[in-house]
């Protein structure tokens, strides 16, 4: 119970502190977040690639066991195309949500953990002491983003994953000539 109370107090303090943030500090935080955007976009793409890779791994085993040799290569190419399309379709969705959530998650941590002077040092020189502090806070900044991003996009991602799995299952059934076991991410 004490941990819950402490978490609520920390969240409340961070929210109140952000409300009182000076415009200059807000601008510094925005600049730091802007500099982090390419890394966030890469993380969003990686989030889209993870389930696709898991599906390909499980499907690969089924293909090796149940698909005749002469049908394997074209089937694998088709499935890889489906998986690439899935990643290409969902990565922008994840990126859009991540960039939108960045100020309220990572930005709030920057606001709570760094002073204006530290943010200036961070922007001025990547080897400054403030940068080391920033690196140590990375997990604390991006974990809430990943958590919120997962919660927020789950309703949009799950139907896409199900459709992808159904398409792959149909391809396997055609190649094998019988109903295939469901592909699990």
C-alpha positions in Angstrom: 0.0 0.0 0.0 2.9 2.4 0.8 4.3 1.8 -2.7 1.0 2.7 -4.3 0.8 5.9 -2.2 4.3 6.8 -3.0 3.7 6.3 -6.7 0.6 8.5 -6.6 2.5 11.2 -4.7 5.3 11.1 -7.3 2.9 11.3 -10.2 1.0 14.1 -8.6 4.2 16.0 -7.8 5.4 15.6 -11.4 2.1 16.8 -12.8 2.1 19.9 -10.5 5.7 20.6 -11.3 5.0 20.5 -15.0 2.1 22.9 -14.6 4.5 25.5 -13.1 7.3 25.0 -15.7 8.6 28.1 -17.2 8.3 28.7 -21.0 12.0 28.6 -21.3 12.3 25.2 -19.6 9.4 23.9 -21.7 11.2 25.0 -24.9 14.4 23.2 -23.7 12.4 20.0 -23.0 10.8 20.2 -26.4 14.2 20.5 -28.1 15.5 17.5 -26.1 12.5 15.5 -27.2 12.8 16.6 -30.8 16.4 15.3 -30.7 15.1 12.0 -29.3 12.4 11.6 -32.0 14.5 9.5 -34.4 15.3 7.0 -31.6 11.6 6.9 -30.7 10.6 6.3 -34.3 13.1 3.4 -34.5 11.6 2.0 -31.3 8.1 2.2 -32.8 9.2 0.3 -35.9 10.9 -2.3 -33.7 7.6 -2.7 -31.8 5.9 -3.4 -35.1 8.6 -5.8 -36.2 8.5 -7.9 -33.1 5.2 -9.7 -33.6 6.0 -10.1 -37.3 9.3 -11.8 -36.5 7.6 -14.1 -33.9 4.9 -15.1 -36.5 7.5 -15.8 -39.1 9.4 -18.0 -36.6 6.4 -20.1 -35.7 5.2 -20.3 -39.3 8.7 -21.3 -40.4 8.5 -24.4 -38.2 5.1 -25.3 -39.6 6.4 -24.8 -43.2 9.4 -27.0 -42.6 7.3 -29.8 -41.1 4.2 -29.7 -43.3 4.7 -28.0 -46.6 6.1 -29.9 -49.6 9.6 -28.8 -50.5 8.7 -27.4 -53.9 6.0 -25.1 -52.3 8.1 -23.8 -49.5 10.1 -21.0 -51.1 7.1 -19.3 -52.8 5.0 -19.6 -49.7 7.8 -18.1 -47.5 8.2 -15.2 -49.9 4.4 -14.6 -49.9 4.3 -14.7 -46.1 7.4 -12.4 -45.8 5.6 -10.0 -48.1 2.5 -10.1 -45.8 4.7 -9.5 -42.8 6.5 -6.6 -44.5 3.2 -5.0 -45.4 2.0 -5.5 -41.8 5.2 -3.7 -40.4 4.9 -1.0 -43.1 1.2 -0.4 -42.2 1.6 -0.5 -38.4 4.9 1.2 -37.9 3.5 4.7 -38.8 0.6 4.1 -36.4 3.0 3.3 -33.6 5.3 6.2 -34.5 2.4 8.7 -34.6 1.2 7.6 -31.2 4.7 7.5 -29.7 5.5 11.0 -30.9 2.2 12.2 -29.5 2.8 10.5 -26.1 6.4 11.6 -25.8 5.8 15.0 -24.2 3.4 13.7 -21.5 5.6 10.7 -20.7 9.3 11.4 -21.3 8.8 15.1 -21.2 7.3 14.9 -17.8 10.3 12.9 -16.5 12.7 15.5 -18.1 10.7 18.3 -16.4 10.8 16.5 -13.0 14.4 15.4 -13.2 16.2 18.2 -14.9 16.6 21.9 -14.2 16.8 24.5 -17.0 20.5 24.7 -16.6 20.9 20.9 -16.9 18.7 20.9 -20.0 21.0 23.6 -21.5 24.0 21.5 -20.7 22.3 18.4 -22.2 21.6 20.2 -25.4 25.0 21.9 -25.5 27.3 19.0 -25.0 26.5 15.3 -25.1 29.4 14.5 -22.8 28.4 16.9 -20.0 27.4 15.6 -16.6 23.8 16.3 -17.4 24.0 13.9 -20.3 25.1 11.1 -18.0 22.1 11.8 -15.8 19.9 11.9 -18.8 21.2 8.5 -19.9 20.5 7.1 -16.5 16.9 8.4 -16.7 16.3 6.9 -20.1 14.5 3.8 -18.9 12.4 5.8 -16.5 11.4 8.2 -19.4 10.6 5.7 -22.1 9.1 2.9 -20.1 5.9 5.0 -19.4 5.8 5.8 -23.1 6.0 2.2 -24.1 3.4 1.2 -21.5 0.9 3.9 -22.7 1.7 3.3 -26.3 0.9 -0.4 -25.9 -2.3 0.3 -24.1 -3.4 2.9 -26.6 -2.7 1.0 -29.8 -3.7 -2.5 -28.7 -7.3 -2.1 -30.0 -5.9 -1.1 -33.4 -3.1 -3.6 -33.5 -5.0 -6.7 -32.4 -7.4 -6.8 -35.4 -4.5 -6.3 -37.8 -2.5 -9.1 -36.2 -5.6 -11.4 -36.3 -6.1 -10.6 -40.0 -2.4 -11.2 -40.7 -2.6 -14.6 -38.9 -5.7 -15.6 -40.8 -4.1 -14.7 -44.1 -1.0 -16.8 -43.2 -3.2 -19.6 -42.0 -5.0 -19.6 -45.4 -1.7 -19.7 -47.3 -0.5 -22.6 -45.2 -3.8 -24.5 -45.7 -3.5 -24.1 -49.5 0.2 -25.1 -49.5 -0.4 -28.1 -47.2 -3.8 -29.1 -48.5 -5.4 -29.2 -45.0 -6.3 -26.9 -42.2 -3.1 -25.6 -40.5 -2.5 -25.0 -36.9 -2.9 -21.4 -35.9 0.2 -19.2 -36.1 1.0 -17.7 -32.6 3.0 -14.5 -32.3 
